[in-house]
Amino acid sequence: MFTGLIRHLGTLESRSSRPGGARLRIAAPADLLARAEGGASIAVNGACLTSVAADGRAWEADLSEETLEKTTLGRLLLGAALHLEPALRVGDPLDGHLVSGHVDGIGQLVSRPHGHGGVDEGIWRFAMPLALAPMTAPKGSVAVDGISLTVVDCGTDWFTVAIIPETVIRTALATLRPGDPVNLEADPIGRFVARALALRGSDEKLAKFAKGGWAS
């Protein structure tokens, strides 16, 4: 499990093909590398990966074809800045929200505010797959490329979040442009409620959720 608070920024050094997927090599700060022993879980732009190797300047992770298909990790340019978060340990503070590291879908940045003093704070709008609508609600949580954010408003295929300067400074959001893809993970509570309603055959209620969120 993760919190959605980005602890470190890394850099994509290489992506090589391997049978059944690909391998990433990610340069990272020493503090992160100290947590990247073999078998350790590290979230990369919101996707939980397993460290398979590490040295004094970088660590490596294998991606399955499923991960390449369902996340943005297979399309990032070499040199791209990456959000990194090691897994929670017992006793760590939960300052964000519970994030599983399982990406629910790929969205897109639609618009961002114009910066004041070089920092783009304010309301950012993202497009999302229709399947995420029942799990997205105002004041609920969403992880965007692994960043824990609070939903301001949402529709069937979009949502907005309010982003403060501190978040922009500590992440790679400053490099994001309209049209760029992002990994999305829905609020886990919303996921389980939507699943429970679907299993009960509450199609009418689920459709109502999709149109207006929790308040409908």
Backbone as ProteinMPNN parsed JSONL, in Angstrom:
{"seq_chain_A": "MFTGLIRHLGTLESRSSRPGGARLRIAAPADLLARAEGGASIAVNGACLTSVAADGRAWEADLSEETLEKTTLGRLLLGAALHLEPALRVGDPLDGHLVSGHVDGIGQLVSRPHGHGGVDEGIWRFAMPLALAPMTAPKGSVAVDGISLTVVDCGTDWFTVAIIPETVIRTALATLRPGDPVNLEADPIGRFVARALALRGSDEKLAKFAKGGWAS", "coords_chain_A": {"N_chain_A": [[0.836, -1.19, 0.0], [0.279, 2.34, -0.503], [0.584, 5.953, -0.019], [0.147, 8.023, -1.757], [1.602, 10.288, -1.554], [4.24, 11.905, -2.922], [7.436, 10.893, -2.526], [9.931, 10.935, -3.705], [11.65, 11.95, -6.715], [12.409, 10.409, -9.766], [14.318, 9.336, -12.68], [13.699, 8.142, -15.924], [15.874, 5.957, -17.198], [16.31, 3.866, -19.023], [14.487, 1.628, -21.189], [13.944, -1.553, -21.914], [13.19, -4.296, -24.078], [11.837, -7.462, -23.141], [11.15, -11.001, -22.911], [7.699, -11.282, -22.805], [7.245, -8.715, -21.891], [8.735, -5.769, -20.578], [11.726, -4.119, -19.346], [12.472, -1.663, -16.972], [14.859, 0.839, -16.21], [15.625, 2.922, -13.618], [16.866, 5.912, -12.561], [17.55, 7.165, -9.328], [17.263, 8.964, -6.15], [19.529, 8.513, -3.331], [18.156, 7.898, -0.933], [15.816, 6.642, -1.802], [16.886, 4.469, -3.202], [17.901, 3.015, -1.122], [15.686, 1.724, -0.236], [15.125, -0.021, -2.231], [15.671, -2.762, -2.37], [15.954, -6.152, -3.624], [12.812, -7.435, -4.57], [11.332, -5.502, -3.278], [8.514, -3.28, -3.106], [7.697, -0.555, -5.122], [6.09, 2.4, -5.995], [5.638, 3.7, -9.184], [4.935, 6.49, -10.866], [2.406, 5.992, -9.898], [1.98, 3.278, -10.386], [2.394, 0.132, -9.014], [5.443, -1.405, -8.758], [7.926, -4.043, -8.784], [11.09, -4.218, -7.42], [13.867, -5.546, -9.086], [16.544, -5.392, -9.309], [19.316, -3.388, -8.219], [21.649, -0.685, -7.95], [24.252, 1.621, -7.095], [23.183, 3.928, -8.205], [20.802, 3.548, -9.58], [17.701, 1.683, -10.027], [15.958, -1.33, -11.047], [13.053, -2.617, -12.748], [10.703, -5.078, -13.767], [8.223, -5.1, -16.305], [5.028, -6.364, -17.035], [3.144, -7.447, -19.952], [0.53, -6.703, -19.511], [0.791, -4.551, -17.701], [2.139, -2.743, -19.351], [0.141, -2.263, -21.197], [-1.993, -1.2, -19.692], [-1.082, 1.055, -18.376], [0.825, 4.153, -18.425], [3.489, 3.653, -18.594], [4.839, 2.347, -20.619], [5.058, 4.125, -22.664], [6.394, 6.41, -22.008], [8.902, 8.91, -22.496], [12.456, 8.488, -22.728], [14.398, 9.769, -20.11], [12.339, 11.026, -18.869], [10.793, 12.529, -16.021], [9.937, 10.85, -13.034], [7.44, 9.929, -10.664], [8.088, 8.66, -7.52], [7.411, 6.356, -4.936], [8.067, 4.596, -2.04], [6.788, 1.528, -0.57], [4.325, 1.604, 2.093], [5.314, 1.325, 5.509], [4.807, -0.427, 8.608], [3.592, 1.749, 11.017], [4.252, 4.052, 9.646], [3.191, 7.387, 8.835], [-0.093, 8.057, 7.597], [-0.585, 10.222, 5.497], [-1.725, 10.948, 3.089], [-3.96, 9.323, 1.082], [-5.243, 5.949, 1.127], [-3.598, 4.129, -1.243], [-3.409, 1.736, -3.76], [-1.673, 1.196, -5.81], [-2.477, -0.005, -8.082], [-3.342, 0.61, -11.227], [-6.279, 2.054, -12.49], [-7.059, 3.088, -14.903], [-6.223, 5.005, -17.865], [-5.953, 8.45, -18.088], [-6.282, 11.858, -19.305], [-4.673, 15.027, -19.277], [-6.671, 17.828, -19.481], [-6.936, 20.624, -19.141], [-5.061, 23.294, -17.593], [-4.327, 25.788, -15.129], [-3.08, 29.129, -15.857], [0.177, 30.031, -15.001], [1.265, 31.833, -12.098], [3.891, 33.689, -11.243], [5.411, 31.592, -12.077], [4.372, 29.208, -11.112], [1.874, 26.865, -11.571], [-0.89, 26.969, -10.075], [-4.171, 26.068, -8.831], [-7.27, 25.154, -10.425], [-7.216, 22.12, -12.035], [-8.097, 20.204, -14.865], [-9.078, 16.953, -15.814], [-9.504, 14.327, -18.185], [-11.245, 11.222, -18.002], [-11.645, 7.594, -18.195], [-14.907, 6.261, -18.916], [-15.602, 4.173, -17.234], [-14.614, 4.8, -14.749], [-16.273, 6.63, -13.617], [-18.375, 5.839, -11.718], [-16.833, 5.561, -9.472], [-15.816, 7.945, -8.744], [-16.073, 10.983, -7.071], [-17.163, 14.234, -5.884], [-15.11, 15.654, -3.391], [-14.052, 13.215, -2.876], [-11.245, 10.921, -3.143], [-8.519, 10.74, -5.505], [-5.906, 9.274, -7.374], [-3.44, 10.674, -9.302], [-1.114, 9.913, -11.579], [0.064, 8.765, -9.406], [-0.126, 10.704, -7.419], [-1.741, 11.8, -4.555], [-4.835, 13.269, -4.614], [-7.65, 15.526, -4.157], [-10.922, 15.334, -5.327], [-12.603, 17.963, -6.905], [-14.816, 18.544, -8.569], [-16.884, 16.611, -10.82], [-17.781, 14.72, -13.779], [-19.26, 12.435, -16.116], [-17.085, 11.703, -17.649], [-14.93, 13.192, -16.857], [-12.981, 15.04, -14.436], [-12.151, 17.44, -11.873], [-9.427, 18.887, -10.041], [-7.978, 20.643, -7.29], [-4.911, 22.163, -7.208], [-2.096, 22.935, -5.312], [0.734, 25.241, -4.99], [2.878, 23.913, -3.621], [2.519, 21.212, -4.25], [2.97, 21.212, -7.005], [5.657, 21.988, -7.067], [6.952, 19.859, -5.788], [6.571, 17.685, -7.398], [6.382, 16.23, -10.745], [4.524, 17.652, -12.12], [4.725, 20.138, -13.322], [5.728, 19.728, -15.842], [3.685, 18.647, -17.272], [1.398, 18.73, -19.954], [-1.605, 19.864, -21.693], [-3.393, 17.158, -23.072], [-1.508, 15.256, -22.514], [-1.009, 11.913, -21.326], [-2.082, 10.298, -18.258], [-1.697, 8.184, -15.386], [-4.408, 6.788, -13.62], [-5.886, 6.17, -10.481], [-8.701, 5.124, -8.845], [-10.657, 6.161, -5.955], [-10.42, 3.823, -3.395], [-12.603, 3.116, -1.768], [-14.818, 3.905, -3.261], [-14.513, 2.145, -5.392], [-15.135, -0.381, -4.294], [-17.774, -0.02, -3.418], [-19.08, 0.492, -5.852], [-18.646, -1.967, -7.109], [-20.057, -3.692, -5.398], [-22.701, -2.812, -5.783], [-23.006, -3.401, -8.476], [-22.87, -6.206, -8.441], [-25.178, -6.765, -7.094], [-26.964, -6.251, -8.961], [-27.888, -3.682, -9.267], [-28.456, -1.844, -11.481], [-29.725, 0.549, -12.122], [-29.118, 2.231, -9.964], [-26.329, 2.283, -10.211], [-26.047, 3.546, -12.649], [-27.04, 5.989, -11.942], [-25.105, 6.827, -10.138], [-22.977, 7.124, -11.924], [-23.779, 9.309, -13.403], [-24.034, 11.445, -11.6], [-22.459, 11.147, -9.322], [-21.746, 10.589, -5.782], [-23.641, 12.121, -4.466], [-26.099, 11.916, -5.701]], "CA_chain_A": [[0.0, 0.0, 0.0], [0.984, 3.619, -0.593], [-0.215, 7.074, 0.461], [-0.06, 9.023, -2.795], [2.492, 11.426, -1.321], [5.446, 11.611, -3.679], [8.608, 11.047, -1.667], [11.139, 11.138, -4.498], [11.557, 12.002, -8.165], [13.429, 9.635, -10.454], [14.445, 9.583, -14.113], [13.696, 6.928, -16.726], [17.154, 5.835, -17.901], [16.197, 2.963, -20.167], [13.367, 0.681, -21.255], [14.359, -2.596, -22.852], [12.223, -5.383, -24.259], [12.159, -8.786, -22.627], [10.012, -11.886, -23.177], [6.513, -11.04, -21.991], [7.11, -7.354, -21.388], [9.863, -4.853, -20.699], [12.421, -3.798, -18.103], [12.808, -0.263, -16.799], [15.95, 1.23, -15.306], [15.208, 4.22, -13.114], [17.804, 6.599, -11.679], [16.805, 7.643, -8.163], [18.085, 9.435, -5.036], [20.047, 7.477, -2.442], [17.138, 7.495, 0.047], [14.914, 5.691, -2.45], [17.648, 3.263, -3.522], [18.045, 2.244, 0.118], [14.45, 0.946, -0.076], [14.887, -0.75, -3.487], [16.247, -4.106, -2.367], [15.205, -7.101, -4.448], [11.486, -7.805, -4.071], [10.639, -4.363, -2.681], [7.476, -2.638, -3.913], [7.848, 0.892, -5.283], [5.125, 2.953, -6.942], [6.237, 4.541, -10.224], [3.792, 7.185, -11.465], [1.175, 5.379, -9.428], [1.912, 1.838, -10.667], [3.24, -0.631, -8.097], [6.417, -2.261, -9.421], [8.812, -4.792, -7.904], [12.508, -4.06, -7.732], [14.563, -6.801, -9.394], [17.982, -5.129, -9.227], [19.638, -2.006, -7.841], [23.048, -0.393, -7.684], [24.424, 2.865, -6.39], [22.563, 5.097, -8.834], [19.518, 3.255, -10.223], [17.093, 0.38, -9.759], [15.295, -1.876, -12.224], [11.789, -3.314, -12.522], [10.127, -5.717, -14.944], [6.821, -4.808, -16.586], [4.314, -7.356, -17.83], [2.392, -6.866, -21.071], [-0.662, -6.081, -18.92], [1.185, -3.241, -17.177], [2.431, -1.888, -20.499], [-1.119, -1.917, -21.858], [-2.934, -0.5, -18.826], [-0.478, 2.24, -17.779], [1.588, 4.998, -19.349], [4.918, 3.391, -18.429], [5.427, 1.872, -21.86], [5.102, 5.188, -23.67], [7.156, 7.552, -21.521], [10.171, 9.162, -23.167], [13.641, 8.358, -21.9], [14.703, 11.038, -19.455], [11.138, 11.558, -18.211], [10.776, 12.539, -14.557], [8.986, 9.872, -12.523], [7.047, 9.997, -9.26], [8.455, 7.43, -6.829], [7.017, 6.236, -3.524], [8.213, 3.241, -1.499], [5.588, 1.027, 0.11], [4.134, 1.944, 3.502], [5.764, 0.413, 6.548], [4.009, -0.322, 9.832], [3.948, 2.915, 11.805], [4.38, 5.236, 8.804], [1.973, 8.217, 8.841], [-0.936, 8.005, 6.404], [-0.909, 11.63, 5.289], [-2.507, 11.126, 1.875], [-5.052, 8.369, 1.222], [-4.775, 4.613, 0.786], [-3.403, 3.93, -2.681], [-2.965, 0.354, -3.926], [-0.675, 1.06, -6.864], [-3.097, -0.708, -9.213], [-3.905, 1.655, -12.077], [-7.617, 1.725, -12.981], [-7.241, 3.545, -16.287], [-5.381, 6.111, -18.325], [-6.68, 9.675, -18.389], [-5.532, 12.9, -19.998], [-4.826, 16.404, -18.819], [-7.473, 18.631, -20.41], [-6.542, 22.03, -19.002], [-4.403, 23.688, -16.361], [-4.341, 27.251, -15.035], [-1.872, 29.856, -16.23], [0.997, 30.209, -13.818], [1.562, 33.146, -11.516], [5.204, 33.529, -10.63], [6.02, 30.345, -12.529], [3.73, 28.034, -10.523], [0.498, 26.725, -12.046], [-1.795, 26.495, -9.036], [-5.572, 26.286, -9.14], [-8.089, 24.022, -10.856], [-6.749, 21.336, -13.181], [-9.173, 19.329, -15.362], [-8.605, 15.728, -16.446], [-10.461, 13.387, -18.777], [-11.081, 9.876, -17.451], [-12.507, 6.595, -18.81], [-16.265, 6.221, -18.374], [-15.703, 3.149, -16.197], [-14.21, 5.337, -13.456], [-17.274, 7.573, -13.123], [-19.045, 5.429, -10.476], [-15.887, 5.532, -8.368], [-15.269, 9.29, -8.619], [-17.087, 11.856, -6.486], [-16.639, 15.437, -5.23], [-14.512, 15.473, -2.058], [-13.412, 11.914, -2.816], [-9.824, 10.908, -3.488], [-8.079, 10.156, -6.766], [-4.46, 9.333, -7.547], [-3.06, 11.049, -10.664], [0.313, 9.573, -11.658], [0.516, 8.428, -8.063], [-0.278, 11.823, -6.487], [-3.031, 11.83, -3.862], [-5.536, 14.532, -4.823], [-9.064, 15.537, -3.802], [-11.782, 15.727, -6.442], [-13.429, 19.161, -6.693], [-16.07, 18.309, -9.289], [-16.703, 15.538, -11.796], [-18.881, 14.311, -14.644], [-19.143, 11.033, -16.509], [-15.793, 11.41, -18.261], [-13.96, 14.214, -16.466], [-12.976, 15.504, -13.046], [-11.226, 18.535, -11.6], [-8.751, 18.886, -8.744], [-7.302, 21.895, -6.957], [-3.505, 21.859, -6.949], [-1.396, 24.058, -4.679], [2.125, 25.357, -5.451], [3.746, 22.907, -3.01], [2.386, 19.975, -5.013], [3.648, 21.411, -8.29], [7.096, 22.059, -6.835], [7.488, 18.577, -5.329], [6.268, 16.634, -8.37], [6.706, 16.544, -12.141], [3.336, 18.221, -12.754], [5.067, 21.32, -14.116], [6.043, 19.321, -17.218], [2.489, 18.082, -17.887], [0.725, 19.616, -20.894], [-2.889, 19.329, -22.146], [-3.266, 16.044, -23.993], [-0.601, 14.239, -21.984], [-1.697, 10.857, -20.583], [-1.729, 10.102, -16.849], [-2.265, 7.008, -14.731], [-5.442, 7.124, -12.647], [-6.397, 5.152, -9.564], [-9.886, 5.645, -8.174], [-10.814, 5.993, -4.516], [-10.724, 2.404, -3.157], [-13.955, 2.958, -1.21], [-15.725, 3.98, -4.397], [-14.384, 0.925, -6.198], [-15.84, -1.496, -3.683], [-19.206, 0.274, -3.427], [-19.555, 0.293, -7.219], [-18.635, -3.405, -7.356], [-21.145, -4.296, -4.637], [-23.955, -2.48, -6.449], [-23.07, -4.135, -9.73], [-23.164, -7.608, -8.143], [-26.571, -6.838, -6.661], [-27.813, -5.975, -10.116], [-28.478, -2.352, -9.118], [-28.018, -1.094, -12.664], [-30.277, 1.901, -12.072], [-28.325, 2.992, -9.0], [-24.993, 2.46, -10.754], [-26.141, 4.572, -13.693], [-27.226, 7.259, -11.234], [-23.783, 7.193, -9.645], [-22.149, 7.554, -13.064], [-24.223, 10.64, -13.877], [-23.908, 12.55, -10.656], [-21.596, 10.919, -8.162], [-22.33, 10.095, -4.542], [-24.727, 12.963, -3.957], [-27.355, 11.694, -6.428]], "C_chain_A": [[0.875, 1.245, 0.0], [0.054, 4.724, -0.095], [-0.56, 8.081, -0.631], [0.709, 10.308, -2.546], [3.839, 11.104, -1.963], [6.67, 11.922, -2.832], [9.857, 11.404, -2.459], [10.766, 11.3, -5.97], [12.705, 11.197, -8.751], [13.448, 9.993, -11.923], [14.479, 8.256, -14.854], [14.982, 6.874, -17.549], [17.052, 4.958, -19.137], [14.941, 2.112, -20.049], [13.731, -0.335, -22.33], [13.313, -3.696, -22.916], [12.753, -6.662, -23.624], [10.975, -9.681, -22.931], [8.851, -11.606, -22.236], [6.375, -9.637, -21.462], [8.338, -6.5, -21.616], [10.52, -4.686, -19.337], [12.759, -2.316, -18.098], [14.023, -0.125, -15.883], [15.704, 2.676, -14.934], [16.277, 4.782, -12.183], [17.016, 7.235, -10.548], [17.764, 8.134, -7.083], [18.482, 8.283, -4.109], [18.999, 6.993, -1.443], [16.179, 6.461, -0.536], [15.64, 4.388, -2.741], [17.857, 2.392, -2.292], [16.823, 1.375, 0.388], [14.196, 0.018, -1.262], [15.566, -2.108, -3.525], [15.371, -5.053, -3.18], [13.897, -7.516, -3.81], [10.711, -6.667, -3.458], [9.624, -3.776, -3.651], [7.688, -1.13, -3.925], [6.84, 1.353, -6.322], [5.857, 3.908, -7.885], [5.098, 5.181, -11.003], [2.481, 6.476, -11.131], [1.037, 3.896, -9.66], [2.891, 1.103, -9.76], [4.128, -1.579, -8.884], [7.295, -2.934, -8.386], [10.248, -4.614, -8.342], [13.146, -5.424, -7.973], [16.072, -6.632, -9.336], [18.189, -3.673, -8.85], [21.138, -1.875, -7.666], [23.124, 0.983, -7.038], [23.748, 4.065, -7.002], [21.191, 4.826, -9.45], [18.987, 1.899, -9.768], [16.291, -0.05, -10.983], [14.029, -2.628, -11.833], [11.3, -3.902, -13.841], [8.656, -5.366, -15.063], [6.229, -5.943, -17.402], [3.625, -6.661, -18.999], [1.141, -6.161, -20.564], [-0.339, -4.685, -18.392], [1.484, -2.272, -18.306], [1.153, -1.4, -21.171], [-1.975, -0.992, -21.012], [-2.369, 0.75, -18.174], [0.271, 3.029, -18.846], [3.073, 4.632, -19.38], [5.595, 2.904, -19.707], [5.594, 2.945, -22.912], [5.882, 6.417, -23.226], [8.482, 7.685, -22.261], [11.33, 8.945, -22.198], [14.018, 9.739, -21.355], [13.525, 11.648, -18.73], [11.289, 11.497, -16.697], [9.658, 11.633, -14.07], [8.7, 10.117, -11.042], [7.34, 8.65, -8.604], [7.983, 7.47, -5.378], [7.231, 4.807, -3.066], [6.952, 2.836, -0.747], [5.552, 1.472, 1.558], [4.73, 0.878, 4.407], [4.887, 0.599, 7.788], [4.516, 0.861, 10.657], [4.156, 4.171, 10.985], [3.095, 6.056, 8.862], [1.227, 8.093, 7.518], [-1.424, 9.426, 6.137], [-1.727, 11.884, 4.035], [-3.794, 10.321, 1.978], [-4.525, 7.004, 0.813], [-4.761, 4.44, -0.729], [-2.813, 2.532, -2.876], [-1.825, 0.206, -4.927], [-1.181, 0.259, -8.05], [-3.853, 0.325, -10.056], [-5.245, 1.204, -12.653], [-7.835, 2.138, -14.431], [-6.291, 4.682, -16.599], [-6.275, 7.294, -18.655], [-5.803, 10.638, -19.154], [-5.723, 14.232, -19.295], [-5.583, 17.18, -19.884], [-7.048, 20.092, -20.353], [-5.894, 22.253, -17.66], [-4.376, 25.204, -16.31], [-3.031, 27.854, -15.521], [-1.117, 30.218, -14.967], [1.14, 31.659, -13.387], [2.885, 32.996, -10.776], [5.831, 32.198, -10.961], [5.395, 29.09, -11.967], [2.269, 27.984, -10.943], [-0.378, 26.125, -10.958], [-3.239, 26.774, -9.466], [-6.244, 25.008, -9.604], [-7.526, 23.393, -12.133], [-7.87, 20.371, -13.568], [-8.571, 18.146, -16.119], [-9.769, 14.97, -17.074], [-10.19, 12.011, -18.174], [-11.965, 8.892, -18.218], [-13.874, 6.569, -18.144], [-16.395, 5.24, -17.211], [-15.33, 3.68, -14.817], [-15.25, 6.268, -12.851], [-17.968, 7.111, -11.838], [-18.142, 5.46, -9.255], [-15.281, 6.904, -8.089], [-16.36, 10.238, -8.132], [-16.439, 13.098, -5.892], [-16.252, 15.156, -3.786], [-13.937, 14.073, -1.874], [-11.957, 12.021, -3.236], [-9.603, 10.307, -4.867], [-6.56, 10.261, -6.797], [-4.165, 9.593, -9.016], [-1.548, 10.885, -10.787], [0.896, 9.363, -10.263], [0.357, 9.519, -7.032], [-1.674, 11.784, -5.865], [-3.652, 13.215, -3.995], [-7.001, 14.389, -4.422], [-9.877, 16.066, -4.972], [-12.602, 16.951, -6.045], [-14.798, 18.956, -7.31], [-15.813, 17.22, -10.309], [-17.967, 15.321, -12.613], [-18.689, 12.856, -15.003], [-17.785, 10.699, -17.096], [-14.733, 12.462, -17.942], [-14.03, 14.463, -14.968], [-11.99, 16.661, -12.93], [-10.631, 18.369, -10.213], [-8.123, 20.256, -8.533], [-5.874, 21.562, -6.539], [-2.802, 23.104, -6.424], [0.057, 24.098, -5.158], [3.057, 24.285, -4.889], [3.703, 21.595, -3.78], [3.101, 20.077, -6.35], [5.161, 21.356, -8.117], [7.69, 20.685, -6.532], [7.239, 17.423, -6.291], [6.708, 17.073, -9.764], [5.523, 17.177, -12.862], [3.657, 19.422, -13.642], [5.336, 20.973, -15.575], [4.819, 18.815, -17.977], [1.78, 19.12, -18.747], [-0.621, 19.016, -21.315], [-2.696, 18.276, -23.236], [-2.35, 14.945, -23.502], [-1.383, 13.195, -21.19], [-1.201, 10.75, -19.152], [-2.359, 8.809, -16.348], [-3.263, 7.449, -13.664], [-5.765, 5.914, -11.775], [-7.534, 5.755, -8.767], [-9.813, 5.426, -6.667], [-11.184, 4.535, -4.235], [-12.106, 2.175, -2.564], [-14.978, 2.977, -2.333], [-15.694, 2.726, -5.242], [-15.216, -0.21, -5.614], [-17.344, -1.263, -3.61], [-19.783, 0.032, -4.82], [-19.637, -1.19, -7.548], [-19.804, -4.086, -6.642], [-22.486, -4.026, -5.304], [-24.108, -3.255, -7.742], [-23.441, -5.596, -9.49], [-24.606, -7.796, -7.684], [-27.524, -6.574, -7.814], [-28.463, -4.614, -10.052], [-28.059, -1.457, -10.274], [-28.508, 0.356, -12.622], [-29.473, 2.782, -11.123], [-26.933, 3.271, -9.55], [-24.997, 3.54, -11.831], [-26.31, 5.945, -13.056], [-25.898, 7.764, -10.681], [-22.938, 7.775, -10.766], [-22.508, 8.954, -13.518], [-23.903, 11.741, -12.888], [-23.047, 12.332, -9.456], [-22.388, 10.522, -6.93], [-23.552, 10.88, -4.091], [-26.061, 12.697, -4.619], [-28.248, 10.711, -5.686]], "O_chain_A": [[2.028, 1.225, 0.43], [-1.112, 4.475, 0.214], [-1.459, 8.903, -0.454], [0.501, 11.305, -3.237], [4.497, 10.135, -1.582], [6.91, 13.073, -2.468], [10.742, 12.093, -1.952], [9.709, 10.848, -6.411], [13.841, 11.293, -8.286], [12.688, 10.853, -12.369], [15.205, 7.343, -14.46], [15.157, 7.653, -18.486], [17.636, 5.267, -20.176], [14.408, 1.905, -18.959], [13.813, -0.002, -23.512], [12.637, -3.988, -21.93], [13.959, -6.903, -23.582], [9.883, -9.174, -23.187], [8.998, -11.684, -21.016], [5.481, -9.371, -20.659], [8.916, -6.5, -22.703], [9.954, -5.057, -18.309], [13.264, -1.777, -19.083], [14.186, -0.871, -14.918], [15.587, 3.546, -15.797], [16.563, 4.199, -11.137], [15.937, 7.783, -10.772], [18.94, 7.772, -7.087], [17.854, 7.224, -4.106], [18.953, 5.802, -1.134], [15.778, 5.519, 0.149], [15.075, 3.311, -2.549], [17.978, 1.172, -2.404], [16.9, 0.407, 1.145], [13.169, -0.658, -1.305], [15.989, -2.563, -4.588], [14.19, -4.786, -3.398], [13.867, -7.906, -2.643], [9.534, -6.836, -3.14], [9.84, -3.771, -4.863], [7.839, -0.504, -2.876], [6.743, 0.771, -7.402], [6.59, 4.797, -7.452], [4.373, 4.493, -11.722], [1.577, 6.374, -11.961], [0.075, 3.292, -9.187], [4.081, 1.416, -9.74], [3.635, -2.454, -9.595], [7.405, -2.468, -7.252], [10.582, -4.836, -9.505], [12.988, -6.344, -7.17], [16.806, -7.62, -9.315], [17.34, -2.825, -9.127], [21.817, -2.827, -7.283], [22.131, 1.454, -6.484], [23.729, 5.132, -6.388], [20.483, 5.768, -9.807], [19.716, 1.082, -9.205], [15.981, 0.768, -11.85], [13.935, -3.198, -10.746], [11.465, -3.297, -14.901], [7.928, -5.335, -14.071], [6.85, -6.428, -18.348], [3.533, -5.434, -19.033], [0.733, -5.141, -21.119], [-1.103, -3.745, -18.609], [1.119, -1.099, -18.226], [1.087, -0.269, -21.653], [-2.621, -0.091, -21.546], [-3.102, 1.453, -17.478], [0.34, 2.627, -20.008], [3.839, 5.245, -20.125], [6.81, 3.042, -19.85], [6.21, 2.703, -23.95], [6.016, 7.371, -23.993], [9.109, 6.684, -22.609], [11.202, 9.187, -20.998], [13.957, 10.741, -22.068], [13.669, 12.664, -18.051], [11.84, 10.539, -16.155], [8.558, 11.642, -14.624], [9.595, 10.464, -10.271], [6.886, 7.613, -9.087], [8.133, 8.477, -4.686], [6.644, 3.886, -3.634], [6.154, 3.681, -0.342], [6.59, 1.692, 2.182], [4.662, -0.315, 4.114], [4.298, 1.661, 7.985], [5.705, 0.963, 10.957], [4.233, 5.262, 11.551], [2.009, 5.48, 8.933], [1.839, 8.031, 6.452], [-2.541, 9.787, 6.507], [-2.365, 12.931, 3.921], [-4.628, 10.585, 2.845], [-3.456, 6.916, 0.208], [-5.783, 4.586, -1.398], [-1.826, 2.181, -2.229], [-1.096, -0.785, -4.902], [-0.402, -0.117, -8.926], [-4.885, 0.846, -9.632], [-5.35, 0.121, -13.228], [-8.705, 1.591, -15.109], [-5.645, 5.242, -15.714], [-7.239, 7.162, -19.409], [-4.712, 10.283, -19.6], [-6.803, 14.527, -18.782], [-5.19, 17.191, -21.05], [-6.826, 20.724, -21.386], [-6.132, 21.512, -16.706], [-4.402, 25.849, -17.358], [-2.006, 27.176, -15.588], [-1.708, 30.66, -13.982], [1.135, 32.579, -14.206], [2.977, 32.257, -9.796], [6.689, 31.713, -10.223], [5.836, 27.992, -12.304], [1.514, 28.927, -10.71], [-0.587, 24.912, -10.922], [-3.494, 27.601, -10.341], [-5.839, 23.909, -9.224], [-7.383, 24.053, -13.162], [-8.517, 19.788, -12.699], [-7.677, 18.311, -16.95], [-10.882, 14.978, -16.549], [-9.046, 11.673, -17.872], [-12.944, 9.311, -18.836], [-13.989, 6.826, -16.946], [-17.203, 5.45, -16.306], [-15.693, 3.072, -13.809], [-15.125, 6.659, -11.69], [-18.14, 7.926, -10.931], [-18.624, 5.392, -8.124], [-14.346, 7.024, -7.297], [-17.445, 10.292, -8.711], [-15.294, 13.041, -5.441], [-16.989, 14.497, -3.052], [-13.387, 13.773, -0.814], [-11.496, 13.089, -3.638], [-10.385, 9.482, -5.338], [-5.993, 11.234, -6.299], [-4.588, 8.827, -9.881], [-0.788, 11.631, -10.169], [2.038, 9.723, -9.977], [0.672, 9.296, -5.863], [-2.674, 11.739, -6.582], [-3.078, 14.209, -3.55], [-7.53, 13.28, -4.354], [-9.564, 17.113, -5.537], [-13.219, 16.975, -4.981], [-15.82, 19.166, -6.658], [-14.662, 16.929, -10.635], [-19.069, 15.684, -12.199], [-18.025, 12.118, -14.276], [-17.362, 9.544, -17.053], [-13.754, 12.605, -18.674], [-15.021, 14.133, -14.318], [-11.112, 16.837, -13.775], [-11.249, 17.784, -9.324], [-7.779, 20.944, -9.495], [-5.658, 20.768, -5.623], [-2.897, 24.182, -7.01], [0.562, 23.102, -5.676], [3.934, 23.797, -5.602], [4.729, 20.936, -3.946], [3.765, 19.132, -6.778], [5.862, 20.749, -8.926], [8.8, 20.378, -6.965], [7.656, 16.297, -6.023], [7.314, 18.129, -9.944], [5.515, 17.237, -14.091], [2.941, 19.692, -14.605], [5.19, 21.824, -16.451], [4.892, 18.577, -19.182], [1.584, 20.258, -18.32], [-0.777, 17.795, -21.302], [-1.942, 18.473, -24.188], [-2.398, 13.823, -24.006], [-2.314, 13.54, -20.463], [-0.048, 11.069, -18.859], [-3.417, 8.393, -16.822], [-2.993, 8.373, -12.896], [-5.899, 4.792, -12.263], [-7.362, 6.771, -8.094], [-9.022, 4.623, -6.172], [-12.172, 4.047, -4.784], [-12.723, 1.143, -2.828], [-15.898, 2.16, -2.355], [-16.726, 2.289, -5.752], [-15.916, -0.915, -6.34], [-18.117, -2.214, -3.728], [-20.852, -0.563, -4.956], [-20.588, -1.631, -8.193], [-20.463, -4.954, -7.214], [-23.325, -4.923, -5.382], [-25.201, -3.715, -8.073], [-24.231, -6.167, -10.24], [-25.185, -8.866, -7.865], [-28.742, -6.663, -7.66], [-29.484, -4.389, -10.702], [-27.393, -0.44, -10.077], [-27.797, 1.273, -13.033], [-29.181, 3.936, -11.435], [-26.409, 4.371, -9.378], [-24.071, 4.346, -11.918], [-25.793, 6.942, -13.56], [-25.596, 8.956, -10.74], [-22.266, 8.79, -10.587], [-21.644, 9.705, -13.969], [-23.539, 12.849, -13.283], [-22.902, 13.235, -8.632], [-23.562, 10.162, -7.024], [-24.412, 10.336, -3.398], [-27.079, 13.205, -4.148], [-29.346, 10.403, -6.15]]}, "name": "protein", "num_of_chains": 1, "seq": "MFTGLIRHLGTLESRSSRPGGARLRIAAPADLLARAEGGASIAVNGACLTSVAADGRAWEADLSEETLEKTTLGRLLLGAALHLEPALRVGDPLDGHLVSGHVDGIGQLVSRPHGHGGVDEGIWRFAMPLALAPMTAPKGSVAVDGISLTVVDCGTDWFTVAIIPETVIRTALATLRPGDPVNLEADPIGRFVARALALRGSDEKLAKFAKGGWAS"}
